[in-house]
C-alpha cells in the first residue's frame, strides 16, 4: 500500500472517531512531531533510554496493552 492510500485511509478512519480524548491524543502527537526539531539520537542517548526503560520495567513502571486499550477505547 502506498503512502497516499495510507493517508486517505487514516483520514477516513479519523473522521469516524467519536472519542474527544482520542482526537486530543492524535492532535498532541501531530503537534509534537511537527513542532520539534527532529534529529537522530546519539548512541549514548539511545543507550540511556534503554537503561531507563529497563529500570522502569523492573520497577513495575509500565502499562499493559490491555490497560492502554481500555483507556483509549
C-alpha positions as CSV (number, residue, x, y, z in Angstrom):
1,X,0.0,0.0,0.0
2,X,1.5,3.4,-1.0
3,X,1.7,6.4,1.3
4,X,-1.2,8.3,-0.3
5,X,-3.6,5.4,0.1
6,X,-2.5,5.0,3.8
7,X,-3.1,8.7,4.4
8,X,-6.5,8.6,2.8
9,X,-7.5,5.5,4.9
10,X,-6.2,7.2,8.0
11,X,-8.1,10.4,7.4
12,X,-11.3,8.4,6.7
13,X,-10.9,6.4,10.0
14,X,-10.1,9.7,11.9
15,X,-13.3,11.3,10.6
16,X,-15.3,8.4,12.1
17,X,-13.8,8.9,15.6
18,X,-16.3,9.9,18.3
19,X,-13.9,10.0,21.3
20,X,-12.8,13.5,22.1
21,X,-9.9,12.1,24.2
22,X,-8.6,10.0,21.3
23,X,-8.8,13.0,19.0
24,X,-6.9,15.1,21.5
25,X,-4.2,12.3,21.6
26,X,-3.8,12.5,17.8
27,X,-3.7,16.3,17.9
28,X,-0.9,16.1,20.6
29,X,1.1,13.6,18.5
30,X,0.8,15.7,15.4
31,X,1.7,18.9,17.2
32,X,4.7,17.4,18.9
33,X,6.0,15.8,15.7
34,X,5.6,18.9,13.6
35,X,6.9,21.5,16.1
36,X,10.1,19.7,17.3
37,X,13.3,19.9,15.5
38,X,13.7,16.2,14.9
39,X,17.2,14.9,15.0
40,X,18.6,11.4,15.4
41,X,19.6,10.2,18.9
42,X,23.2,9.6,19.7
43,X,24.3,6.1,20.7
44,X,24.7,7.5,24.3
45,X,21.1,8.9,24.3
46,X,19.7,5.7,22.9
47,X,21.6,3.5,25.5
48,X,20.5,5.9,28.3
49,X,16.8,5.5,27.2
50,X,17.2,1.7,27.0
51,X,18.7,1.6,30.5
52,X,15.9,3.8,31.9
53,X,13.2,1.7,30.2
54,X,14.7,-1.5,31.7
55,X,14.7,0.1,35.1
56,X,11.1,1.2,34.7
57,X,10.1,-2.2,33.7
58,X,11.8,-3.9,36.6
59,X,10.2,-1.5,39.0
60,X,6.7,-2.0,37.5
61,X,6.7,1.3,35.7
62,X,4.7,0.2,32.7
63,X,1.2,-0.4,31.5
64,X,0.0,-3.5,29.7
65,X,-1.5,-3.1,26.2
66,X,-4.9,-4.0,27.7
67,X,-4.7,-1.1,30.1
68,X,-3.8,1.3,27.3
69,X,-6.5,-0.1,25.1
70,X,-9.1,0.3,27.8
71,X,-8.1,4.0,28.3
72,X,-8.4,4.9,24.6
73,X,-11.2,2.7,23.5
